């Protein structure tokens, strides 16, 4: 892949000259998708504006990435997945030395629970975007 910066603009009211009329249409349905480089070497850091000047980069593996990227879902600033998250025994609540994988963490987070409510699946399209984004993360 080239290192040049590319910019793609999809406008519903424009068609490139000499191309088929429907080829470059804007999206008509509410699907969510992601395009990824096969080797996964590109970083997907979040950019946060500082209060003073400049921007700060936050890695997608940072514990606060999820709540910064999705403030509507995680309005209380809950921690997301990070590499040092350890399992805990359900009967005692004590943590073990075994680390949790990203897949295990997000599978638990999007699970539909019977005894308590999980608010995340109720966000509809934002939930779909969240799932696609977390799939790309792990």
The first five atom37 places (N, CA, C, CB, O) and aatype in JSON, in Angstrom:
{
  "aatype": [20, 20, 20, 20, 20, 20, 20, 20, 20, 20, 20, 20, 20, 20, 20, 20, 20, 20, 20, 20, 20, 20, 20, 20, 20, 20, 20, 20, 20, 20, 20, 20, 20, 20, 20, 20, 20, 20, 20, 20, 20, 20, 20, 20, 20, 20, 20, 20, 20, 20, 20, 20, 20, 20, 20, 20, 20, 20, 20, 20, 20, 20, 20, 20, 20, 20, 20, 20, 20, 20, 20, 20, 20, 20, 20, 20, 20, 20, 20, 20, 20, 20, 20, 20, 20, 20, 20, 20, 20, 20, 20, 20, 20, 20, 20, 20, 20, 20, 20, 20, 20, 20, 20, 20, 20, 20, 20, 20, 20, 20, 20, 20, 20, 20, 20, 20, 20, 20, 20, 20, 20, 20, 20, 20, 20, 20, 20, 20, 20, 20, 20, 20, 20, 20, 20, 20, 20, 20],
  "atom_mask": [
    [1, 1, 1, 1, 1],
    [1, 1, 1, 1, 1],
    [1, 1, 1, 1, 1],
    [1, 1, 1, 1, 1],
    [1, 1, 1, 1, 1],
    [1, 1, 1, 1, 1],
    [1, 1, 1, 1, 1],
    [1, 1, 1, 1, 1],
    [1, 1, 1, 1, 1],
    [1, 1, 1, 1, 1],
    [1, 1, 1, 1, 1],
    [1, 1, 1, 1, 1],
    [1, 1, 1, 1, 1],
    [1, 1, 1, 1, 1],
    [1, 1, 1, 1, 1],
    [1, 1, 1, 1, 1],
    [1, 1, 1, 1, 1],
    [1, 1, 1, 1, 1],
    [1, 1, 1, 1, 1],
    [1, 1, 1, 1, 1],
    [1, 1, 1, 1, 1],
    [1, 1, 1, 1, 1],
    [1, 1, 1, 1, 1],
    [1, 1, 1, 1, 1],
    [1, 1, 1, 1, 1],
    [1, 1, 1, 1, 1],
    [1, 1, 1, 1, 1],
    [1, 1, 1, 1, 1],
    [1, 1, 1, 1, 1],
    [1, 1, 1, 1, 1],
    [1, 1, 1, 1, 1],
    [1, 1, 1, 1, 1],
    [1, 1, 1, 1, 1],
    [1, 1, 1, 1, 1],
    [1, 1, 1, 1, 1],
    [1, 1, 1, 1, 1],
    [1, 1, 1, 1, 1],
    [1, 1, 1, 1, 1],
    [1, 1, 1, 1, 1],
    [1, 1, 1, 1, 1],
    [1, 1, 1, 1, 1],
    [1, 1, 1, 1, 1],
    [1, 1, 1, 1, 1],
    [1, 1, 1, 1, 1],
    [1, 1, 1, 1, 1],
    [1, 1, 1, 1, 1],
    [1, 1, 1, 1, 1],
    [1, 1, 1, 1, 1],
    [1, 1, 1, 1, 1],
    [1, 1, 1, 1, 1],
    [1, 1, 1, 1, 1],
    [1, 1, 1, 1, 1],
    [1, 1, 1, 1, 1],
    [1, 1, 1, 1, 1],
    [1, 1, 1, 1, 1],
    [1, 1, 1, 1, 1],
    [1, 1, 1, 1, 1],
    [1, 1, 1, 1, 1],
    [1, 1, 1, 1, 1],
    [1, 1, 1, 1, 1],
    [1, 1, 1, 1, 1],
    [1, 1, 1, 1, 1],
    [1, 1, 1, 1, 1],
    [1, 1, 1, 1, 1],
    [1, 1, 1, 1, 1],
    [1, 1, 1, 1, 1],
    [1, 1, 1, 1, 1],
    [1, 1, 1, 1, 1],
    [1, 1, 1, 1, 1],
    [1, 1, 1, 1, 1],
    [1, 1, 1, 1, 1],
    [1, 1, 1, 1, 1],
    [1, 1, 1, 1, 1],
    [1, 1, 1, 1, 1],
    [1, 1, 1, 1, 1],
    [1, 1, 1, 1, 1],
    [1, 1, 1, 1, 1],
    [1, 1, 1, 1, 1],
    [1, 1, 1, 1, 1],
    [1, 1, 1, 1, 1],
    [1, 1, 1, 1, 1],
    [1, 1, 1, 1, 1],
    [1, 1, 1, 1, 1],
    [1, 1, 1, 1, 1],
    [1, 1, 1, 1, 1],
    [1, 1, 1, 1, 1],
    [1, 1, 1, 1, 1],
    [1, 1, 1, 1, 1],
    [1, 1, 1, 1, 1],
    [1, 1, 1, 1, 1],
    [1, 1, 1, 1, 1],
    [1, 1, 1, 1, 1],
    [1, 1, 1, 1, 1],
    [1, 1, 1, 1, 1],
    [1, 1, 1, 1, 1],
    [1, 1, 1, 1, 1],
    [1, 1, 1, 1, 1],
    [1, 1, 1, 1, 1],
    [1, 1, 1, 1, 1],
    [1, 1, 1, 1, 1],
    [1, 1, 1, 1, 1],
    [1, 1, 1, 1, 1],
    [1, 1, 1, 1, 1],
    [1, 1, 1, 1, 1],
    [1, 1, 1, 1, 1],
    [1, 1, 1, 1, 1],
    [1, 1, 1, 1, 1],
    [1, 1, 1, 1, 1],
    [1, 1, 1, 1, 1],
    [1, 1, 1, 1, 1],
    [1, 1, 1, 1, 1],
    [1, 1, 1, 1, 1],
    [1, 1, 1, 1, 1],
    [1, 1, 1, 1, 1],
    [1, 1, 1, 1, 1],
    [1, 1, 1, 1, 1],
    [1, 1, 1, 1, 1],
    [1, 1, 1, 1, 1],
    [1, 1, 1, 1, 1],
    [1, 1, 1, 1, 1],
    [1, 1, 1, 1, 1],
    [1, 1, 1, 1, 1],
    [1, 1, 1, 1, 1],
    [1, 1, 1, 1, 1],
    [1, 1, 1, 1, 1],
    [1, 1, 1, 1, 1],
    [1, 1, 1, 1, 1],
    [1, 1, 1, 1, 1],
    [1, 1, 1, 1, 1],
    [1, 1, 1, 1, 1],
    [1, 1, 1, 1, 1],
    [1, 1, 1, 1, 1],
    [1, 1, 1, 1, 1],
    [1, 1, 1, 1, 1],
    [1, 1, 1, 1, 1],
    [1, 1, 1, 1, 1],
    [1, 1, 1, 1, 1],
    [1, 1, 1, 1, 1]
  ],
  "atom_positions": [
    [[0.84, -1.17, 0.0], [0.0, 0.0, 0.0], [0.89, 1.24, 0.0], [-0.96, 0.0, 1.21], [1.92, 1.26, 0.67]],
    [[0.51, 2.21, -0.72], [1.27, 3.44, -0.83], [1.22, 4.23, 0.47], [0.73, 4.29, -1.99], [0.26, 4.13, 1.23]],
    [[2.27, 5.01, 0.71], [2.29, 5.84, 1.91], [1.68, 7.21, 1.67], [3.72, 6.0, 2.41], [1.61, 8.03, 2.58]],
    [[1.23, 7.47, 0.45], [0.59, 8.75, 0.14], [-0.73, 8.88, 0.89], [0.35, 8.89, -1.39], [-1.4, 7.88, 1.17]],
    [[-1.07, 10.09, 1.22], [-2.36, 10.34, 1.87], [-3.45, 10.36, 0.8], [-2.34, 11.69, 2.66], [-3.31, 11.04, -0.22]],
    [[-4.51, 9.62, 1.02], [-5.62, 9.56, 0.07], [-6.87, 10.14, 0.73], [-5.88, 8.09, -0.4], [-7.05, 10.04, 1.94]],
    [[-7.7, 10.75, -0.08], [-8.94, 11.31, 0.41], [-10.07, 10.85, -0.49], [-8.87, 12.87, 0.48], [-10.04, 11.06, -1.71]],
    [[-11.07, 10.21, 0.1], [-12.22, 9.73, -0.64], [-13.44, 10.53, -0.23], [-12.45, 8.21, -0.39], [-13.72, 10.7, 0.96]],
    [[-14.15, 11.02, -1.21], [-15.37, 11.77, -0.95], [-16.49, 11.13, -1.76], [-15.21, 13.29, -1.32], [-16.39, 10.99, -2.98]],
    [[-17.56, 10.75, -1.07], [-18.72, 10.18, -1.75], [-19.86, 11.18, -1.59], [-19.12, 8.77, -1.16], [-20.32, 11.45, -0.48]],
    [[-20.29, 11.72, -2.71], [-21.39, 12.69, -2.69], [-22.54, 12.14, -3.52], [-20.93, 14.08, -3.23], [-22.35, 11.7, -4.66]],
    [[-23.7, 12.18, -2.95], [-24.88, 11.63, -3.63], [-25.27, 12.43, -4.86], [-26.04, 11.56, -2.68], [-25.92, 11.88, -5.75]],
    [[-24.91, 13.7, -4.92], [-25.34, 14.54, -6.04], [-24.31, 14.65, -7.16], [-25.66, 15.92, -5.53], [-24.52, 15.41, -8.11]],
    [[-23.2, 13.93, -7.08], [-22.14, 14.02, -8.09], [-21.83, 12.64, -8.66], [-20.86, 14.65, -7.5], [-21.89, 11.64, -7.95]],
    [[-21.49, 12.59, -9.94], [-21.05, 11.37, -10.62], [-19.78, 11.7, -11.38], [-22.16, 10.81, -11.57], [-19.75, 12.69, -12.12]],
    [[-18.71, 10.9, -11.24], [-17.49, 11.16, -12.0], [-17.75, 11.09, -13.5], [-16.4, 10.16, -11.61], [-18.56, 10.28, -13.97]],
    [[-17.08, 11.93, -14.24], [-17.26, 12.0, -15.69], [-16.82, 10.69, -16.32], [-16.47, 13.19, -16.3], [-15.75, 10.16, -16.0]],
    [[-17.64, 10.16, -17.23], [-17.29, 8.95, -17.96], [-17.55, 7.66, -17.21], [-15.87, 9.0, -18.34], [-17.18, 6.6, -17.7]],
    [[-18.16, 7.7, -16.05], [-18.43, 6.49, -15.27], [-19.92, 6.17, -15.31], [-17.96, 6.66, -13.81], [-20.75, 7.02, -15.62]],
    [[-20.23, 4.91, -14.99], [-21.62, 4.47, -14.95], [-22.36, 5.27, -13.87], [-21.71, 2.95, -14.66], [-21.8, 5.59, -12.83]],
    [[-23.61, 5.59, -14.14], [-24.37, 6.49, -13.28], [-24.51, 5.99, -11.84], [-25.74, 6.69, -13.86], [-24.38, 6.8, -10.91]],
    [[-24.75, 4.72, -11.62], [-24.99, 4.2, -10.27], [-23.74, 3.67, -9.58], [-26.01, 3.1, -10.33], [-23.81, 3.2, -8.44]],
    [[-22.61, 3.74, -10.22], [-21.4, 3.12, -9.7], [-20.9, 3.76, -8.4], [-20.32, 3.18, -10.73], [-20.47, 3.04, -7.5]],
    [[-20.95, 5.06, -8.29], [-20.4, 5.75, -7.13], [-21.48, 6.36, -6.24], [-19.45, 6.82, -7.58], [-21.25, 7.4, -5.61]],
    [[-22.64, 5.74, -6.19], [-23.71, 6.28, -5.36], [-23.35, 6.21, -3.89], [-25.02, 5.51, -5.62], [-22.59, 5.34, -3.46]],
    [[-23.88, 7.14, -3.13], [-23.72, 7.11, -1.69], [-24.53, 5.97, -1.1], [-24.14, 8.45, -1.06], [-25.38, 5.4, -1.78]],
    [[-24.29, 5.62, 0.16], [-25.01, 4.51, 0.78], [-26.49, 4.83, 0.95], [-24.4, 4.17, 2.13], [-26.87, 5.95, 1.29]],
    [[-27.32, 3.82, 0.7], [-28.77, 3.98, 0.83], [-29.33, 3.21, 2.01], [-29.45, 3.53, -0.44], [-30.49, 3.41, 2.39]],
    [[-28.53, 2.34, 2.61], [-28.98, 1.56, 3.76], [-28.08, 1.88, 4.95], [-28.97, 0.04, 3.44], [-27.02, 2.49, 4.79]],
    [[-28.51, 1.47, 6.11], [-27.78, 1.78, 7.34], [-26.84, 0.65, 7.74], [-28.75, 2.08, 8.47], [-26.83, 0.24, 8.9]],
    [[-26.05, 0.15, 6.8], [-25.08, -0.89, 7.1], [-23.82, -0.27, 7.66], [-24.77, -1.73, 5.85], [-23.5, 0.89, 7.38]],
    [[-23.11, -1.04, 8.45], [-21.82, -0.61, 9.0], [-20.78, -1.6, 8.51], [-21.85, -0.52, 10.57], [-21.0, -2.81, 8.58]],
    [[-19.66, -1.1, 8.03], [-18.59, -1.97, 7.53], [-17.25, -1.32, 7.85], [-18.73, -2.22, 6.0], [-17.19, -0.15, 8.22]],
    [[-16.21, -2.09, 7.7], [-14.86, -1.58, 7.92], [-13.95, -2.13, 6.83], [-14.33, -1.96, 9.34], [-14.11, -3.27, 6.41]],
    [[-13.02, -1.32, 6.39], [-12.01, -1.75, 5.43], [-10.68, -1.76, 6.17], [-11.96, -0.81, 4.16], [-10.25, -0.74, 6.7]],
    [[-10.04, -2.93, 6.21], [-8.79, -3.06, 6.96], [-7.69, -3.57, 6.05], [-8.97, -4.01, 8.16], [-7.95, -4.31, 5.09]],
    [[-6.46, -3.18, 6.35], [-5.29, -3.73, 5.67], [-5.09, -5.14, 6.21], [-4.01, -2.83, 5.88], [-5.22, -5.36, 7.42]],
    [[-4.78, -6.08, 5.35], [-4.73, -7.5, 5.72], [-3.72, -7.81, 6.82], [-4.42, -8.32, 4.52], [-3.97, -8.68, 7.66]],
    [[-2.58, -7.11, 6.84], [-1.56, -7.47, 7.83], [-1.81, -6.83, 9.2], [-0.2, -7.05, 7.33], [-1.17, -7.21, 10.17]],
    [[-2.72, -5.89, 9.29], [-3.07, -5.28, 10.57], [-1.98, -4.43, 11.19], [-3.45, -6.33, 11.52], [-1.98, -4.22, 12.4]],
    [[-1.06, -3.95, 10.38], [0.07, -3.19, 10.92], [-0.27, -1.73, 11.18], [1.23, -3.27, 9.97], [0.45, -1.05, 11.92]],
    [[-1.33, -1.22, 10.59], [-1.69, 0.18, 10.8], [-2.31, 0.37, 12.18], [-2.67, 0.65, 9.7], [-3.09, -0.46, 12.65]],
    [[-1.95, 1.46, 12.81], [-2.51, 1.8, 14.12], [-3.8, 2.57, 13.93], [-1.49, 2.61, 14.96], [-3.95, 3.34, 12.98]],
    [[-4.72, 2.37, 14.85], [-6.01, 3.07, 14.8], [-6.17, 3.89, 16.07], [-7.19, 2.07, 14.63], [-7.13, 3.71, 16.81]],
    [[-5.25, 4.77, 16.32], [-5.28, 5.57, 17.53], [-6.38, 6.62, 17.46], [-3.93, 6.23, 17.77], [-6.76, 7.07, 16.38]],
    [[-6.86, 7.0, 18.61], [-7.81, 8.1, 18.71], [-7.05, 9.4, 18.93], [-8.83, 7.86, 19.84], [-5.99, 9.4, 19.56]],
    [[-7.57, 10.49, 18.41], [-6.94, 11.8, 18.56], [-7.82, 12.64, 19.47], [-6.72, 12.49, 17.17], [-9.01, 12.81, 19.22]],
    [[-7.22, 13.17, 20.53], [-7.96, 13.96, 21.51], [-7.38, 15.37, 21.52], [-7.89, 13.32, 22.92], [-6.17, 15.54, 21.69]],
    [[-8.23, 16.4, 21.36], [-7.71, 17.77, 21.47], [-7.41, 18.1, 22.93], [-8.72, 18.79, 20.88], [-8.23, 17.82, 23.82]],
    [[-6.24, 18.7, 23.18], [-5.88, 19.11, 24.53], [-6.59, 20.41, 24.88], [-4.35, 19.27, 24.67], [-7.02, 21.14, 23.99]],
    [[-6.71, 20.7, 26.15], [-7.38, 21.93, 26.58], [-6.62, 23.16, 26.12], [-7.54, 21.95, 28.09], [-7.23, 24.14, 25.68]],
    [[-5.33, 23.13, 26.21], [-4.52, 24.27, 25.78], [-4.38, 24.29, 24.27], [-3.15, 24.23, 26.43], [-5.2, 24.88, 23.57]],
    [[-3.35, 23.65, 23.79], [-3.1, 23.58, 22.35], [-2.69, 22.17, 21.98], [-2.01, 24.6, 21.92], [-2.24, 21.39, 22.82]],
    [[-2.85, 21.86, 20.72], [-2.36, 20.6, 20.19], [-3.32, 19.44, 20.35], [-1.08, 20.27, 20.83], [-4.43, 19.58, 20.88]],
    [[-2.84, 18.31, 19.89], [-3.62, 17.08, 19.92], [-2.82, 16.0, 20.63], [-4.0, 16.63, 18.49], [-1.59, 16.02, 20.63]],
    [[-3.53, 15.07, 21.23], [-2.88, 13.95, 21.89], [-3.43, 12.65, 21.3], [-3.09, 14.0, 23.42], [-4.63, 12.53, 21.06]],
    [[-2.55, 11.7, 21.08], [-2.95, 10.42, 20.51], [-3.16, 9.42, 21.65], [-1.88, 9.89, 19.51], [-2.39, 9.37, 22.61]],
    [[-4.23, 8.62, 21.54], [-4.49, 7.57, 22.52], [-4.61, 6.26, 21.76], [-5.78, 7.87, 23.36], [-5.39, 6.15, 20.81]],
    [[-3.86, 5.26, 22.18], [-3.84, 3.96, 21.5], [-5.19, 3.27, 21.65], [-2.71, 3.06, 22.07], [-5.88, 3.44, 22.65]],
    [[-5.56, 2.48, 20.64], [-6.83, 1.77, 20.7], [-6.84, 0.7, 21.78], [-7.14, 1.13, 19.35], [-7.91, 0.2, 22.15]],
    [[-5.68, 0.35, 22.3], [-5.59, -0.63, 23.38], [-5.57, 0.03, 24.75], [-4.36, -1.49, 23.2], [-5.44, -0.67, 25.76]],
    [[-5.7, 1.34, 24.81], [-5.75, 2.05, 26.09], [-7.09, 1.77, 26.76], [-5.53, 3.58, 25.9], [-8.11, 1.65, 26.08]],
    [[-7.09, 1.67, 28.06], [-8.31, 1.33, 28.79], [-9.43, 2.36, 28.62], [-8.0, 1.19, 30.25], [-10.6, 2.02, 28.8]],
    [[-9.1, 3.6, 28.28], [-10.12, 4.64, 28.12], [-10.57, 4.84, 26.68], [-9.6, 5.94, 28.66], [-11.42, 5.69, 26.42]],
    [[-10.03, 4.07, 25.74], [-10.37, 4.25, 24.33], [-11.87, 4.09, 24.08], [-9.6, 3.24, 23.48], [-12.47, 4.92, 23.39]],
    [[-12.47, 3.06, 24.63], [-13.89, 2.79, 24.38], [-14.77, 3.94, 24.86], [-14.32, 1.49, 25.06], [-15.66, 4.38, 24.14]],
    [[-14.53, 4.43, 26.07], [-15.38, 5.5, 26.6], [-15.11, 6.83, 25.91], [-15.17, 5.64, 28.1], [-16.01, 7.67, 25.86]],
    [[-13.91, 7.04, 25.39], [-13.64, 8.27, 24.64], [-14.2, 8.2, 23.23], [-12.13, 8.53, 24.58], [-14.65, 9.21, 22.69]],
    [[-14.19, 7.02, 22.63], [-14.71, 6.85, 21.27], [-16.24, 6.78, 21.26], [-14.12, 5.58, 20.65], [-16.87, 7.2, 20.29]],
    [[-16.82, 6.24, 22.33], [-18.27, 6.06, 22.41], [-18.82, 6.66, 23.7], [-18.64, 4.55, 22.32], [-19.27, 5.93, 24.58]],
    [[-18.79, 7.99, 23.83], [-19.23, 8.62, 25.09], [-20.73, 8.47, 25.35], [-18.88, 10.08, 25.09], [-21.17, 8.58, 26.5]],
    [[-21.52, 8.23, 24.31], [-22.96, 8.04, 24.52], [-23.22, 6.69, 25.19], [-23.73, 8.13, 23.17], [-24.09, 6.59, 26.06]],
    [[-22.49, 5.67, 24.79], [-22.66, 4.34, 25.39], [-22.05, 4.29, 26.78], [-22.03, 3.26, 24.48], [-22.67, 3.78, 27.72]],
    [[-20.84, 4.8, 26.92], [-20.1, 4.71, 28.19], [-20.02, 6.09, 28.83], [-18.68, 4.12, 27.97], [-18.93, 6.65, 28.97]],
    [[-21.17, 6.63, 29.23], [-21.23, 7.99, 29.76], [-20.55, 8.12, 31.12], [-22.67, 8.43, 29.87], [-20.24, 9.23, 31.55]],
    [[-20.32, 7.0, 31.82], [-19.67, 7.06, 33.12], [-18.16, 6.85, 33.01], [-20.27, 6.02, 34.04], [-17.47, 6.79, 34.03]],
    [[-17.65, 6.74, 31.8], [-16.21, 6.59, 31.6], [-15.68, 5.22, 32.0], [-15.49, 7.63, 32.38], [-14.55, 5.11, 32.49]],
    [[-16.47, 4.18, 31.8], [-16.05, 2.83, 32.16], [-14.8, 2.43, 31.39], [-17.17, 1.82, 31.91], [-14.62, 2.81, 30.23]],
    [[-13.94, 1.67, 32.04], [-12.75, 1.17, 31.38], [-13.13, 0.12, 30.34], [-11.76, 0.58, 32.39], [-14.04, -0.67, 30.55]],
    [[-12.41, 0.14, 29.23], [-12.56, -0.88, 28.21], [-11.48, -1.93, 28.38], [-12.51, -0.27, 26.8], [-10.87, -2.05, 29.44]],
    [[-11.25, -2.68, 27.33], [-10.24, -3.73, 27.38], [-8.84, -3.13, 27.4], [-10.39, -4.68, 26.19], [-8.57, -2.13, 26.73]],
    [[-7.97, -3.74, 28.18], [-6.55, -3.43, 28.15], [-5.79, -4.72, 28.41], [-6.17, -2.32, 29.21], [-6.36, -5.7, 28.88]],
    [[-4.5, -4.72, 28.09], [-3.71, -5.94, 28.12], [-3.52, -6.53, 29.52], [-2.37, -5.67, 27.52], [-3.22, -7.71, 29.65]],
    [[-3.68, -5.75, 30.55], [-3.39, -6.21, 31.91], [-4.64, -6.58, 32.7], [-2.63, -5.15, 32.66], [-4.58, -6.7, 33.92]],
    [[-5.74, -6.77, 32.02], [-6.99, -7.14, 32.67], [-6.95, -8.63, 33.0], [-8.22, -6.81, 31.75], [-6.67, -9.46, 32.14]],
    [[-7.22, -8.96, 34.27], [-7.13, -10.36, 34.71], [-8.51, -10.9, 35.05], [-6.2, -10.48, 35.93], [-9.43, -10.16, 35.42]],
    [[-8.64, -12.21, 34.92], [-9.9, -12.89, 35.24], [-10.11, -12.9, 36.74], [-9.9, -14.33, 34.69], [-9.16, -12.83, 37.53]],
    [[-11.37, -12.97, 37.13], [-11.69, -13.15, 38.54], [-12.62, -14.35, 38.68], [-12.35, -11.86, 39.14], [-13.4, -14.66, 37.78]],
    [[-12.52, -15.01, 39.82], [-13.37, -16.17, 40.06], [-14.77, -15.68, 40.42], [-12.78, -17.06, 41.2], [-14.92, -14.82, 41.29]],
    [[-15.8, -16.22, 39.76], [-17.16, -15.73, 40.01], [-17.66, -16.01, 41.42], [-18.11, -16.34, 39.02], [-18.45, -15.24, 41.96]],
    [[-17.21, -17.11, 42.03], [-17.72, -17.45, 43.36], [-17.08, -16.63, 44.47], [-17.49, -18.93, 43.63], [-17.74, -16.3, 45.45]],
    [[-15.78, -16.29, 44.33], [-15.1, -15.54, 45.39], [-14.84, -14.08, 45.02], [-13.79, -16.21, 45.71], [-14.75, -13.23, 45.91]],
    [[-14.73, -13.79, 43.73], [-14.43, -12.43, 43.3], [-12.95, -12.11, 43.29], [-15.13, -11.46, 44.19], [-12.56, -11.01, 42.91]],
    [[-12.11, -13.07, 43.7], [-10.67, -12.84, 43.7], [-10.11, -12.97, 42.29], [-9.97, -13.84, 44.64], [-10.57, -13.8, 41.5]],
    [[-9.13, -12.14, 41.97], [-8.52, -12.19, 40.64], [-7.5, -13.32, 40.57], [-7.86, -10.85, 40.28], [-6.88, -13.67, 41.57]],
    [[-7.35, -13.86, 39.37], [-6.36, -14.9, 39.12], [-5.22, -14.3, 38.31], [-6.99, -16.12, 38.38], [-5.26, -13.12, 37.97]],
    [[-4.22, -15.1, 38.02], [-3.09, -14.62, 37.21], [-3.37, -14.73, 35.72], [-1.84, -15.41, 37.55], [-2.58, -14.26, 34.9]],
    [[-4.48, -15.35, 35.34], [-4.81, -15.54, 33.94], [-5.39, -14.25, 33.36], [-5.8, -16.7, 33.76], [-6.32, -13.66, 33.92]],
    [[-4.83, -13.81, 32.24], [-5.29, -12.58, 31.6], [-6.47, -12.86, 30.68], [-4.15, -11.92, 30.82], [-6.62, -13.96, 30.15]],
    [[-7.31, -11.85, 30.52], [-8.49, -11.95, 29.65], [-8.1, -11.48, 28.25], [-9.68, -11.11, 30.22], [-7.43, -10.46, 28.1]],
    [[-8.53, -12.22, 27.24], [-8.28, -11.8, 25.86], [-9.31, -10.74, 25.47], [-8.33, -13.02, 24.89], [-10.34, -10.59, 26.11]],
    [[-9.0, -10.02, 24.41], [-9.93, -9.02, 23.91], [-11.24, -9.64, 23.47], [-9.32, -8.26, 22.76], [-12.31, -9.07, 23.69]],
    [[-11.17, -10.81, 22.86], [-12.38, -11.49, 22.4], [-13.27, -11.88, 23.59], [-12.02, -12.74, 21.58], [-14.49, -11.71, 23.54]],
    [[-12.66, -12.39, 24.66], [-13.43, -12.76, 25.85], [-14.1, -11.53, 26.48], [-12.53, -13.46, 26.87], [-15.26, -11.58, 26.89]],
    [[-13.34, -10.43, 26.55], [-13.86, -9.21, 27.16], [-15.06, -8.68, 26.4], [-12.77, -8.15, 27.23], [-16.1, -8.38, 27.0]],
    [[-14.93, -8.55, 25.08], [-16.02, -7.98, 24.29], [-17.18, -8.94, 24.12], [-15.51, -7.55, 22.93], [-18.33, -8.5, 23.98]],
    [[-16.93, -10.24, 24.13], [-18.03, -11.21, 24.1], [-18.88, -11.07, 25.36], [-17.48, -12.66, 23.97], [-20.1, -11.13, 25.3]],
    [[-18.22, -10.88, 26.5], [-18.95, -10.68, 27.75], [-19.68, -9.34, 27.75], [-18.0, -10.76, 28.95], [-20.81, -9.24, 28.22]],
    [[-19.04, -8.31, 27.22], [-19.62, -6.97, 27.26], [-20.9, -6.86, 26.41], [-18.59, -5.94, 26.78], [-21.82, -6.13, 26.77]],
    [[-20.97, -7.58, 25.28], [-22.15, -7.46, 24.42], [-23.19, -8.56, 24.67], [-21.72, -7.49, 22.96], [-24.21, -8.63, 23.98]],
    [[-22.91, -9.41, 25.64], [-23.82, -10.5, 25.96], [-25.16, -9.95, 26.48], [-23.19, -11.43, 26.99], [-25.2, -8.91, 27.14]],
    [[-26.23, -10.65, 26.18], [-27.54, -10.29, 26.73], [-27.72, -11.07, 28.03], [-28.71, -10.6, 25.71], [-27.7, -12.3, 28.03]],
    [[-27.89, -10.35, 29.12], [-27.97, -10.96, 30.44], [-29.42, -11.09, 30.87], [-27.18, -10.14, 31.47], [-30.25, -10.25, 30.53]],
    [[-29.72, -12.16, 31.61], [-31.09, -12.36, 32.06], [-31.35, -11.72, 33.42], [-31.4, -13.85, 32.14], [-32.42, -11.17, 33.65]],
    [[-30.38, -11.77, 34.33], [-30.62, -11.25, 35.68], [-30.41, -9.74, 35.81], [-29.72, -11.96, 36.65], [-30.92, -9.13, 36.74]],
    [[-29.67, -9.15, 34.92], [-29.5, -7.7, 34.93], [-29.51, -7.2, 33.49], [-28.17, -7.28, 35.66], [-29.34, -7.98, 32.55]],
    [[-29.7, -5.93, 33.33], [-29.82, -5.41, 31.97], [-28.47, -4.95, 31.44], [-30.82, -4.26, 31.92], [-27.67, -4.37, 32.17]],
    [[-28.24, -5.2, 30.19], [-27.06, -4.72, 29.49], [-27.56, -3.66, 28.52], [-26.28, -5.88, 28.75], [-28.3, -3.97, 27.58]],
    [[-27.18, -2.43, 28.72], [-27.7, -1.32, 27.92], [-27.08, -1.22, 26.54], [-27.49, -0.04, 28.65], [-27.65, -0.57, 25.66]],
    [[-25.93, -1.84, 26.3], [-25.19, -1.64, 25.05], [-25.97, -2.09, 23.81], [-23.88, -2.41, 25.12], [-26.0, -1.33, 22.84]],
    [[-26.61, -3.27, 23.77], [-27.33, -3.67, 22.55], [-28.51, -2.77, 22.18], [-27.83, -5.06, 22.71], [-28.99, -2.83, 21.05]],
    [[-28.98, -1.94, 23.1], [-30.13, -1.07, 22.82], [-29.77, 0.18, 22.02], [-30.78, -0.67, 24.11], [-30.65, 0.98, 21.7]],
    [[-28.5, 0.36, 21.7], [-28.08, 1.55, 20.97], [-28.18, 1.38, 19.45], [-26.67, 1.91, 21.34], [-27.78, 2.28, 18.71]],
    [[-28.69, 0.28, 18.98], [-28.98, 0.01, 17.58], [-27.8, 0.26, 16.66], [-30.14, 0.84, 17.13], [-26.82, -0.49, 16.7]],
    [[-27.85, 1.31, 15.83], [-26.79, 1.56, 14.85], [-25.45, 1.85, 15.51], [-27.17, 2.73, 13.94], [-24.41, 1.42, 15.02]],
    [[-25.46, 2.55, 16.62], [-24.22, 2.82, 17.34], [-23.65, 1.52, 17.9], [-24.45, 3.83, 18.47], [-22.43, 1.34, 17.95]],
    [[-24.51, 0.61, 18.32], [-24.09, -0.71, 18.77], [-23.43, -1.48, 17.63], [-25.29, -1.51, 19.32], [-22.41, -2.14, 17.84]],
    [[-23.99, -1.39, 16.43], [-23.39, -2.06, 15.27], [-22.01, -1.49, 14.97], [-24.3, -1.93, 14.04], [-21.07, -2.24, 14.69]],
    [[-21.88, -0.18, 15.02], [-20.59, 0.46, 14.79], [-19.58, 0.03, 15.87], [-20.74, 2.01, 14.79], [-18.42, -0.24, 15.57]],
    [[-20.04, -0.03, 17.1], [-19.19, -0.46, 18.21], [-18.69, -1.88, 17.99], [-19.96, -0.37, 19.54], [-17.51, -2.16, 18.2]],
    [[-19.58, -2.78, 17.57], [-19.19, -4.18, 17.34], [-18.14, -4.27, 16.23], [-20.42, -5.03, 16.96], [-17.14, -4.98, 16.38]],
    [[-18.35, -3.56, 15.13], [-17.4, -3.6, 14.02], [-16.06, -3.02, 14.46], [-17.95, -2.81, 12.8], [-15.0, -3.56, 14.12]],
    [[-16.09, -1.94, 15.21], [-14.86, -1.31, 15.7], [-14.1, -2.23, 16.65], [-15.18, 0.02, 16.4], [-12.87, -2.33, 16.56]],
    [[-14.79, -2.9, 17.54], [-14.12, -3.8, 18.48], [-13.62, -5.06, 17.78], [-15.08, -4.17, 19.63], [-12.6, -5.62, 18.18]],
    [[-14.32, -5.51, 16.74], [-13.82, -6.63, 15.95], [-12.49, -6.26, 15.3], [-14.85, -7.04, 14.87], [-11.56, -7.06, 15.27]],
    [[-12.41, -5.05, 14.78], [-11.16, -4.59, 14.17], [-10.06, -4.45, 15.21], [-11.38, -3.26, 13.44], [-8.88, -4.62, 14.9]],
    [[-10.44, -4.14, 16.42], [-9.46, -3.97, 17.5], [-8.82, -5.29, 17.89], [-10.13, -3.34, 18.72], [-7.61, -5.36, 18.11]],
    [[-9.63, -6.35, 17.97], [-9.09, -7.63, 18.42], [-8.6, -8.43, 17.23], [-10.13, -8.42, 19.2], [-8.1, -9.54, 17.4]]
  ]
}
